Amino acid sequence: MEPGEGPGTLDLHGDEEIIEVVELGPPGPDDLAEEMEDVDFEDEGAEEPDAEAWESEDDEGVEDGMEAQDDSEVTFSLHSASVFCVSLDPKTNTLAVTGGEDDKAFVWRVSDGELLFECSGHKDSVTCAGFSHDSVFVATGDMSGLIKVWRVDAKEEVWSFEVGDLEWMEWHPQAHVLLAGTADGNTWMWKIPSGDCKTFQGPACPATCGRILPDGKRAVVGYEDGTMRIWDLKHGTSLHVLKGQDGHQDPLTCVASNQDGSLIMTGSVDCHAKLVNSATGKVVCVFKMESVTPKAPISEGEEAESNSVESLGFCNVMPLAAVGYLDGTLAIYDLSTQSLRHKCQHESGIVQLLWEESSAVVYTCSLDGAVRLWDARSGKMISEYRGHSAEILDFAVNKDASIVVTTSGDHQAKVFCVQRPDR
C-alpha cells in the first residue's frame, strides 16, 4: 500500500512547466509562497446562486439537566447565540477567533478571554473563521457568502468579497492565499490582500468540504453529489475525479490528508470512509461501519436514527486513521492492515475529531457537550472534560496539546487545560 509521490502524476498532462513541480525534497515555505505568486489569477464576477440556506438544528442532542460541572479555565461569553467555529492562531497559539449565529466574529486572547477586536460587518451566521499560516491575517466567512479578512496587528479589515452561499473556507499552508467552497459547486481562490481571483468549477451542486494538500499545490474538494476532485491550484485543472462506484453514494461531509499528502480520506453521509492515493486518484480501501446494535422498532411519528461520517483524520506518528460517526462511534483504523483496530463508543454523536500533532492521542467533541481524549493504541479513554450546557459545535487543539478551545450551542467558548505530566 505504498502510494506514489504526488507530483509524479502531473506528467500525464504534458505540461511544459512540469519541471517546476518535480522536486527532490519537500518544498520550503518560500518555494511554495513563490509558486503561488506564479498562479494566473483572473478577476471574475461573483454571482449569488439561489440555494437554500443551511439551517441549524437547535439543541440537538442536548440532554435535560446536563450537569453543571465546569472543567474549563477560561470562558468567553461575548456571543449571544450558538458559536459555530473556532481557530487558534498558528504562530503563537495565544489568540482564538470564534464565529457564531449572532452574525458576529471575535478575536480574543486564550489566556484570559480578553477581547482583541470584533470582526464586524457580517449580516448572517459566521460559520467559518481562521488565521493565515503566519497569523498575520484572520478571515471570517458567513453563510450568505460574505468573506472578510483582517490584519491582526492593526485590527483592521483589509479585504472583503461576496460569493454564493459559503460551505467551507481554508487558508493555504504557506502563502497568503484563501480557498473557499460554495453552494453553486465552485471553489474560489484569492491572493490576500490583492484579491486576485481564480475559480475551480465543480459539478452543479454544493462543494461541501475541501482541504489544501500539504504540498500547497493541490486541493481536494468533496461535493454533494458524492464526487471528489483533486485540483491543481496553479493551472486550475482537475487532476483526478472520483465518481460513480469510486465516489460516494451520498454527499461528502469531510476530507483529510496524511502528513505528506500521499493519502486522502473522504467521509460521507453514506457512512463510508474512503482511503485514496492522491498521486493516482485510486481508492485504496473503503472503511464501512456496521451498525453497533440493532435499533429498536420505530414508533409511529418517530424518525429513523440517521448515521453519517462527521469527521476524520490521520495520526502523524503511527499508521492510524480515526473516523467519527453521528451515532457516537469513534473508529480507529489500522492503515497498514486496512482493518478496524478499535471502536470507542460515545453516548451521543461525534461532531469533530482532532489528532495530537506528535502522539497517538485523538480528541473528540460531541453532542453531549464533552471533550474526550482517547489513546488510539489501546482504544481507552484518557480523560473527559465538561463545562458546556449544550452540544459542542467545534474545537481546536494547540500545538503542544496543552489546551483545547471549544465552542457550543450554549453561546460560549471555553478553554480547557488538558496537559498531563504522564504524557
DRENMAR-329746 format. One record per residue (C-alpha): residue number from 1; residue in three letters; x, y, z. Coordinates in Angstrom, 2 decimals, always signed. Each point is the difference from the previous one (the first is absolute). Layout:
N
   nr  rest        u        v        w
  NUM   ALA        X        Y        Z
...
This chain:
423
   nr  rest        u        v        w
    1   MET    +0.00    +0.00    +0.00
    2   GLU    +2.87    +2.33    -0.72
    3   PRO    -1.55    +2.95    -1.85
    4   GLY    +2.05    +1.74    -2.66
    5   GLU    +1.34    +3.48    +0.24
    6   GLY    -2.59    +2.72    -0.70
    7   PRO    +1.72    +2.20    -2.59
    8   GLY    +0.92    -3.02    -2.11
    9   THR    -3.51    -0.22    -1.39
   10   LEU    +0.15    +3.43    -1.56
   11   ASP    +2.09    -1.21    -2.94
   12   LEU    -3.18    -1.59    -1.39
   13   HIS    -1.14    +3.50    -0.89
   14   GLY    +3.11    +0.70    -2.08
   15   ASP    +0.42    +3.42    +1.55
   16   GLU    +3.07    +1.93    -1.13
   17   GLU    +0.46    +1.41    +3.48
   18   ILE    +0.12    -3.43    +1.65
   19   ILE    +3.63    +0.61    +0.94
   20   GLU    -1.27    +2.55    +2.49
   21   VAL    -1.87    -2.57    +2.04
   22   VAL    +2.36    -2.97    -0.14
   23   GLU    +2.15    +0.37    +3.09
   24   LEU    +2.50    -2.23    +1.69
   25   GLY    -0.91    +1.10    +3.50
   26   PRO    -3.04    +1.56    +1.65
   27   PRO    -0.48    +3.63    -1.03
   28   GLY    +0.82    +2.69    +2.54
   29   PRO    -2.45    +2.74    +1.00
   30   ASP    +1.69    +2.53    -2.31
   31   ASP    -0.26    -2.36    -2.98
   32   LEU    -3.70    -0.54    +0.56
   33   ALA    -0.74    +3.67    +0.57
   34   GLU    +1.95    +0.79    -3.20
   35   GLU    -1.89    -2.71    -1.88
   36   MET    -3.31    +1.56    +1.03
   37   GLU    +1.31    +3.34    -1.29
   38   ASP    +0.17    -1.61    -3.48
   39   VAL    -3.62    -1.09    +0.04
   40   ASP    -1.93    +1.66    -2.80
   41   PHE    -2.83    +1.62    +1.91
   42   GLU    -2.78    +1.63    -1.97
   43   ASP    -2.68    +2.22    +1.46
   44   GLU    -3.40    -1.53    -0.49
   45   GLY    -3.36    +1.36    +1.06
   46   ALA    -1.82    -1.83    +2.75
   47   GLU    -3.57    -1.02    -0.50
   48   GLU    -2.06    -0.93    +2.98
   49   PRO    -1.91    -3.21    -0.78
   50   ASP    -3.45    -0.81    +1.24
   51   ALA    +0.74    -2.57    +2.62
   52   GLU    -1.80    -0.94    +3.15
   53   ALA    +1.68    +1.39    +3.08
   54   TRP    +1.39    -2.58    +2.35
   55   GLU    -2.06    -0.29    +3.15
   56   SER    +1.42    -0.93    +3.34
   57   GLU    -1.85    -2.52    +2.07
   58   ASP    -0.20    +1.77    +3.30
   59   ASP    +0.79    -1.94    +3.13
   60   GLU    +0.36    -3.37    -1.73
   61   GLY    +1.41    -2.53    +2.39
   62   VAL    -0.15    +2.30    +3.01
   63   GLU    -1.00    -1.93    +3.04
   64   ASP    -2.40    +1.36    +2.56
   65   GLY    +1.70    +0.80    +3.26
   66   MET    +3.49    -0.18    -1.47
   67   GLU    +2.24    +0.22    +3.04
   68   ALA    +1.48    +3.34    +0.99
   69   GLN    +3.54    -1.41    +0.25
   70   ASP    +2.48    +2.47    -1.52
   71   ASP    +3.59    -1.14    -0.61
   72   SER    +0.89    +3.05    -2.10
   73   GLU    +2.62    +2.64    +0.88
   74   VAL    -1.45    +2.87    -2.05
   75   THR    -3.49    +0.74    -1.34
   76   PHE    -0.58    +2.44    -2.87
   77   SER    -3.57    +1.31    +0.17
   78   LEU    -0.34    +2.85    -2.50
   79   HIS    -2.07    -2.01    -2.49
   80   SER    -3.78    +0.21    +0.39
   81   ALA    -0.87    -3.17    -1.94
   82   SER    +1.54    -3.37    -0.95
   83   VAL    +3.73    +0.19    -0.72
   84   PHE    +0.68    -1.99    -3.18
   85   CYS    +3.75    +0.17    -0.60
   86   VAL    +3.37    +0.56    +1.64
   87   SER    +3.63    +0.16    -1.14
   88   LEU    +3.26    +0.70    +1.81
   89   ASP    +2.71    +2.21    -1.44
   90   PRO    +2.68    -2.43    -1.26
   91   LYS    +3.06    +2.11    +0.79
   92   THR    -0.45    +0.61    +3.74
   93   ASN    -3.16    -1.95    +0.93
   94   THR    -0.91    +2.94    +2.26
   95   LEU    -2.98    +1.32    -1.97
   96   ALA    -3.31    -1.57    -0.94
   97   VAL    -2.58    +1.10    -2.55
   98   THR    -3.61    -1.11    +0.46
   99   GLY    -3.06    +0.49    -2.21
  100   GLY    -3.65    -0.45    +0.86
  101   GLU    -3.68    +0.01    -0.81
  102   ASP    -0.15    +3.59    +1.30
  103   ASP    +1.71    +1.13    -3.27
  104   LYS    +3.10    +0.88    +2.01
  105   ALA    +3.64    -1.07    +0.06
  106   PHE    +2.51    +0.89    +2.70
  107   VAL    +3.78    -0.28    +0.36
  108   TRP    +0.90    -0.51    +3.66
  109   ARG    +2.82    -1.08    +2.29
  110   VAL    -0.04    -3.62    +1.07
  111   SER    +1.82    +0.69    +3.30
  112   ASP    -2.74    +2.18    +1.53
  113   GLY    -2.84    +0.28    -2.54
  114   GLU    +0.81    +3.70    -0.59
  115   LEU    -1.49    +1.37    -3.24
  116   LEU    +2.61    +1.21    -2.52
  117   PHE    -2.48    +1.20    -2.64
  118   GLU    -3.35    -0.77    -1.62
  119   CYS    -0.11    -1.03    -3.66
  120   SER    -3.04    +2.15    -0.72
  121   GLY    -2.26    +0.37    -3.02
  122   HIS    -1.42    -3.49    -0.47
  123   LYS    -3.73    -0.26    -0.58
  124   ASP    -0.39    -3.78    +0.30
  125   SER    +1.28    -2.80    +2.25
  126   VAL    +3.81    -0.14    +0.00
  127   THR    +0.75    -3.65    -0.74
  128   CYS    +3.67    +0.18    -1.07
  129   ALA    +2.95    +1.75    +1.63
  130   GLY    +3.74    -0.54    -0.06
  131   PHE    +3.47    +1.54    +0.14
  132   SER    +2.54    +0.04    -2.83
  133   HIS    +3.03    -2.30    +0.39
  134   ASP    +2.09    +2.81    +1.54
  135   SER    -2.83    +1.49    +2.12
  136   VAL    +0.25    +3.31    -1.90
  137   PHE    -3.59    -0.17    -1.27
  138   VAL    -3.28    -1.40    +1.30
  139   ALA    -2.88    -0.85    -2.34
  140   THR    -3.68    -0.25    +0.93
  141   GLY    -2.78    -1.30    -2.24
  142   ASP    -3.77    -0.03    +0.46
  143   MET    -2.69    -2.29    -1.41
  144   SER    -1.12    +2.51    -2.62
  145   GLY    +3.50    +0.01    -1.48
  146   LEU    +1.50    +3.24    +1.30
  147   ILE    +3.69    -0.61    +0.77
  148   LYS    +2.11    +2.59    +1.81
  149   VAL    +3.73    +0.03    +0.74
  150   TRP    +1.53    +2.01    +2.84
  151   ARG    +3.61    +0.87    +0.76
  152   VAL    +0.45    -1.24    +3.57
  153   ASP    +2.60    +2.48    +1.28
  154   ALA    -1.81    +3.04    -1.40
  155   LYS    -3.45    -1.44    +0.86
  156   GLU    -1.30    +1.31    -3.31
  157   GLU    -1.85    -1.47    -2.95
  158   VAL    +2.22    -0.28    -3.10
  159   TRP    -2.23    -1.89    -2.45
  160   SER    -3.54    -1.27    -0.50
  161   PHE    -1.83    -1.89    -2.72
  162   GLU    -3.44    -1.49    -0.46
  163   VAL    -0.52    -3.43    -1.54
  164   GLY    -2.99    -2.34    -0.04
  165   ASP    -1.12    -1.82    +3.14
  166   LEU    +3.20    -1.02    +1.80
  167   GLU    +0.67    -3.67    +0.84
  168   TRP    +3.64    +0.07    +1.21
  169   MET    +3.11    +2.16    +0.02
  170   GLU    +3.71    -0.72    +0.51
  171   TRP    +3.33    +1.85    -0.11
  172   HIS    +2.93    -1.25    -2.08
  173   PRO    +2.64    -1.64    +2.27
  174   GLN    +2.89    +2.19    -1.23
  175   ALA    -1.38    +3.07    -1.79
  176   HIS    -2.51    +2.82    +0.44
  177   VAL    -2.50    -1.84    -2.15
  178   LEU    -3.57    -0.82    +1.02
  179   LEU    -2.17    -2.83    -1.35
  180   ALA    -3.78    -0.30    +0.40
  181   GLY    -2.72    -2.34    -1.24
  182   THR    -3.52    +1.17    -0.80
  183   ALA    -3.48    -1.43    -0.52
  184   ASP    +0.17    +0.53    -3.77
  185   GLY    +2.81    -2.58    -0.26
  186   ASN    +2.82    +2.49    -0.47
  187   THR    +3.23    +0.09    +1.95
  188   TRP    +1.47    +3.50    +0.21
  189   MET    +3.64    +0.96    +0.54
  190   TRP    +1.23    +3.51    +0.81
  191   LYS    +3.35    +1.63    +0.64
  192   ILE    -0.26    +2.12    +3.14
  193   PRO    -0.11    +2.96    +0.25
  194   SER    +0.12    +0.72    -3.77
  195   GLY    -3.15    -2.05    -0.62
  196   ASP    +1.27    -1.57    -3.25
  197   CYS    -2.47    -2.80    -0.63
  198   LYS    -0.27    -3.43    -1.61
  199   THR    -2.93    -2.44    -0.03
  200   PHE    -0.16    -3.77    -0.35
  201   GLN    -3.36    -1.07    -1.38
  202   GLY    -1.40    -3.19    +1.48
  203   PRO    -3.30    -1.75    -0.72
  204   ALA    -3.21    +2.02    +0.33
  205   CYS    -0.40    -0.86    +3.68
  206   PRO    +1.59    +1.29    +3.22
  207   ALA    +3.74    -0.40    +0.59
  208   THR    -0.63    -1.35    +3.51
  209   CYS    +3.56    -0.38    +1.31
  210   GLY    +3.58    +0.65    -1.05
  211   ARG    +3.61    -0.15    +1.07
  212   ILE    +3.25    +1.34    -1.45
  213   LEU    +2.54    -2.83    -0.13
  214   PRO    +3.31    +0.41    +1.87
  215   ASP    +1.97    +0.60    -3.22
  216   GLY    -1.97    +3.26    -0.37
  217   LYS    -0.49    -0.72    -3.71
  218   ARG    -3.14    -2.12    +0.06
  219   ALA    -3.34    +0.08    +1.77
  220   VAL    -2.55    -2.74    +0.53
  221   VAL    -3.67    +1.05    -0.16
  222   GLY    -3.08    -2.11    +0.79
  223   TYR    -3.45    +0.63    -1.44
  224   GLU    -3.62    -0.62    +0.87
  225   ASP    -0.44    -2.45    -2.89
  226   GLY    +2.56    -2.37    +1.58
  227   THR    +2.88    +0.90    -2.31
  228   MET    +3.48    +1.07    +1.05
  229   ARG    +2.50    +1.98    -2.07
  230   ILE    +3.71    +0.67    +0.41
  231   TRP    +0.83    +3.41    -1.47
  232   ASP    +3.31    +1.40    -1.23
  233   LEU    -0.04    +3.46    +1.60
  234   LYS    +2.54    +1.55    -2.34
  235   HIS    -1.53    -1.06    -3.31
  236   GLY    -3.63    -0.24    +1.10
  237   THR    -0.35    -3.51    -1.39
  238   SER    -1.68    -3.01    +1.52
  239   LEU    +2.65    -2.72    +0.50
  240   HIS    -2.33    -2.77    +1.18
  241   VAL    -3.75    -0.48    +0.34
  242   LEU    -1.58    -2.72    +2.12
  243   LYS    -3.62    -0.66    -0.92
  244   GLY    -2.43    -2.86    -0.46
  245   GLN    +1.17    -3.10    +1.85
  246   ASP    +3.35    +1.67    +0.81
  247   GLY    -1.77    +2.98    +1.53
  248   HIS    -2.59    +0.05    +2.78
  249   GLN    -3.71    -0.70    -0.33
  250   ASP    -0.94    +3.00    +2.15
  251   PRO    +1.41    +3.48    +0.69
  252   LEU    +3.58    +0.27    +1.29
  253   THR    +0.23    +1.44    +3.50
  254   CYS    +3.77    +0.17    +0.61
  255   VAL    +3.42    -0.56    -1.57
  256   ALA    +3.47    -0.35    +1.53
  257   SER    +3.52    -0.83    -1.11
  258   ASN    +2.95    -1.60    +1.74
  259   GLN    +3.12    +1.98    +0.86
  260   ASP    +1.76    -0.34    -3.38
  261   GLY    -3.20    +0.24    -2.03
  262   SER    +0.43    -3.43    -1.60
  263   LEU    -3.28    -1.27    +1.45
  264   ILE    -3.41    +1.65    +0.08
  265   MET    -3.01    -1.14    +1.97
  266   THR    -3.56    +0.98    -0.87
  267   GLY    -3.09    -0.36    +2.21
  268   SER    -3.63    +0.06    -1.02
  269   VAL    -3.62    -0.14    +1.06
  270   ASP    +0.11    -3.57    -1.45
  271   CYS    +2.00    -1.03    +3.12
  272   HIS    +3.02    -1.02    -2.05
  273   ALA    +3.53    +1.37    +0.33
  274   LYS    +2.18    -0.44    -3.07
  275   LEU    +3.79    -0.06    -0.02
  276   VAL    +1.38    +1.44    -3.24
  277   ASN    +3.52    +0.12    -1.47
  278   SER    +0.37    +3.71    -0.87
  279   ALA    +2.59    -0.68    -2.72
  280   THR    -2.08    -2.48    -1.98
  281   GLY    -3.49    +1.03    +1.10
  282   LYS    -0.77    -3.67    +0.69
  283   VAL    -2.03    -1.23    +2.98
  284   VAL    +2.30    -2.10    +2.21
  285   CYS    -2.73    -1.31    +2.28
  286   VAL    -3.46    +0.76    +1.36
  287   PHE    -0.77    -0.01    +3.73
  288   LYS    -3.65    -0.87    +0.64
  289   MET    -1.55    +0.27    +3.43
  290   GLU    -2.40    -2.78    +0.87
  291   SER    -2.79    +0.89    +2.40
  292   VAL    +1.10    -0.52    +3.61
  293   THR    -3.32    -1.28    +1.33
  294   PRO    -3.33    -0.65    -1.70
  295   LYS    -2.20    +3.06    +0.41
  296   ALA    -3.29    -0.30    +1.85
  297   PRO    -3.11    -0.02    -2.21
  298   ILE    -1.01    +3.52    -1.00
  299   SER    -3.27    +1.22    +1.47
  300   GLU    -2.46    +1.85    -2.17
  301   GLY    +0.99    +3.65    -0.38
  302   GLU    +3.64    -0.69    +0.91
  303   GLU    +2.79    +0.43    -2.47
  304   ALA    +2.57    -2.72    -0.58
  305   GLU    +3.36    +0.84    +1.53
  306   SER    +2.37    +1.07    -2.73
  307   ASN    +3.72    -0.58    -0.05
  308   SER    +2.81    +1.62    -1.97
  309   VAL    +3.74    +0.64    +0.10
  310   GLU    +0.40    +3.41    +1.68
  311   SER    +3.78    +0.35    +0.36
  312   LEU    +3.22    -1.86    -0.73
  313   GLY    +3.76    +0.39    +0.21
  314   PHE    +3.39    -1.70    -0.18
  315   CYS    +2.44    -0.65    +2.83
  316   ASN    +3.46    +1.52    -0.64
  317   VAL    +2.04    -2.50    +1.99
  318   MET    -1.63    -3.37    -0.79
  319   PRO    -1.81    -1.40    -3.08
  320   LEU    -3.41    +0.65    +1.53
  321   ALA    -3.07    +1.95    -1.06
  322   ALA    -3.06    +0.97    +2.04
  323   VAL    -3.57    +0.36    -1.22
  324   GLY    -2.77    +1.59    +2.08
  325   TYR    -3.65    -0.90    -0.64
  326   LEU    -3.28    +1.71    +0.81
  327   ASP    -1.10    -3.08    +1.97
  328   GLY    +2.82    +0.64    +2.49
  329   THR    +2.50    -2.56    -1.29
  330   LEU    +3.68    +0.92    -0.16
  331   ALA    +1.68    -2.54    -2.26
  332   ILE    +3.80    -0.35    +0.00
  333   TYR    +1.23    -1.67    -3.18
  334   ASP    +3.43    -1.58    -0.55
  335   LEU    +1.19    +1.20    -3.41
  336   SER    +2.70    -2.65    -0.37
  337   THR    -2.54    -2.84    +0.26
  338   GLN    -3.01    +2.08    -1.18
  339   SER    -2.01    -1.33    +2.93
  340   LEU    -1.99    +1.29    +2.97
  341   ARG    +2.24    +0.18    +3.06
  342   HIS    -2.29    +1.53    +2.65
  343   LYS    -3.58    +1.16    +0.34
  344   CYS    -0.50    +2.66    +2.70
  345   GLN    -3.63    +0.68    +0.76
  346   HIS    -1.47    +3.38    +0.99
  347   GLU    -3.49    +0.42    +1.36
  348   SER    -0.81    +2.63    -2.62
  349   GLY    +1.21    +1.06    -3.43
  350   ILE    +3.58    +1.04    -0.70
  351   VAL    +0.21    +3.48    -1.49
  352   GLN    +3.72    +0.16    -0.65
  353   LEU    +3.29    -1.77    +0.73
  354   LEU    +3.62    +1.17    +0.01
  355   TRP    +3.30    -1.84    +0.49
  356   GLU    +2.81    +1.31    +2.15
  357   GLU    +2.89    +1.05    -2.23
  358   SER    +2.63    -2.24    +1.53
  359   SER    -1.78    -2.91    +1.68
  360   ALA    -2.63    -2.68    -0.56
  361   VAL    -2.61    +1.91    +2.01
  362   VAL    -3.25    +0.98    -1.68
  363   TYR    -2.46    +2.59    +1.33
  364   THR    -3.75    -0.06    -0.57
  365   CYS    -2.76    +2.47    +0.73
  366   SER    -3.60    -1.09    -0.02
  367   LEU    -3.63    +0.99    +0.26
  368   ASP    +0.02    -0.79    +3.75
  369   GLY    +2.25    +3.03    +0.62
  370   ALA    +3.18    -1.88    +0.95
  371   VAL    +3.56    -0.12    -1.38
  372   ARG    +1.69    -3.38    +0.29
  373   LEU    +3.58    -1.13    -0.51
  374   TRP    +0.58    -3.54    -1.28
  375   ASP    +3.15    -2.10    -0.19
  376   ALA    -0.20    -1.39    -3.55
  377   ARG    +2.42    -2.81    +0.83
  378   SER    -2.17    -1.50    +2.72
  379   GLY    -3.38    +1.45    -0.94
  380   LYS    -0.43    +1.20    +3.59
  381   MET    -1.26    +3.41    +1.05
  382   ILE    +2.75    +2.06    +1.69
  383   SER    -2.13    +2.83    +1.36
  384   GLU    -3.23    +1.93    -0.39
  385   TYR    -0.67    +3.73    +0.35
  386   ARG    -3.38    +1.63    +0.54
  387   GLY    -1.23    +3.54    +0.46
  388   HIS    -2.53    +0.72    -2.74
  389   SER    -3.75    -0.20    +0.57
  390   ALA    -0.66    -0.83    -3.67
  391   GLU    +1.62    -1.88    -2.87
  392   ILE    +3.56    +0.86    -1.05
  393   LEU    -0.01    +1.21    -3.61
  394   ASP    +3.73    +0.45    -0.67
  395   PHE    +3.35    -0.17    +1.79
  396   ALA    +3.72    +0.60    -0.49
  397   VAL    +3.11    -1.44    +1.65
  398   ASN    +3.22    +2.02    +0.35
  399   LYS    +3.36    -1.25    -1.34
  400   ASP    +1.38    -1.42    +3.23
  401   ALA    -3.37    -1.56    +0.90
  402   SER    -0.25    +1.90    +3.26
  403   ILE    -3.33    +1.75    -0.63
  404   VAL    -3.25    -0.63    -1.84
  405   VAL    -2.33    +2.85    -1.02
  406   THR    -3.64    -0.96    -0.55
  407   THR    -3.12    +1.74    -1.35
  408   SER    -3.54    -0.96    +0.84
  409   GLY    -3.72    +0.45    -0.49
  410   ASP    -0.02    +1.55    +3.49
  411   HIS    +1.35    +3.29    -1.53
  412   GLN    +3.42    -0.48    +1.60
  413   ALA    +3.56    -0.91    -0.91
  414   LYS    +2.16    -1.68    +2.64
  415   VAL    +3.69    -0.69    +0.54
  416   PHE    +0.93    -3.30    +1.65
  417   CYS    +3.44    -0.84    +1.30
  418   VAL    +0.71    -3.61    -1.05
  419   GLN    +3.73    -0.30    +0.62
  420   ARG    +0.91    -3.12    +1.96
  421   PRO    +3.44    -0.62    +1.51
  422   ASP    -0.11    -3.72    -0.87
  423   ARG    -0.45    +0.61    -3.74
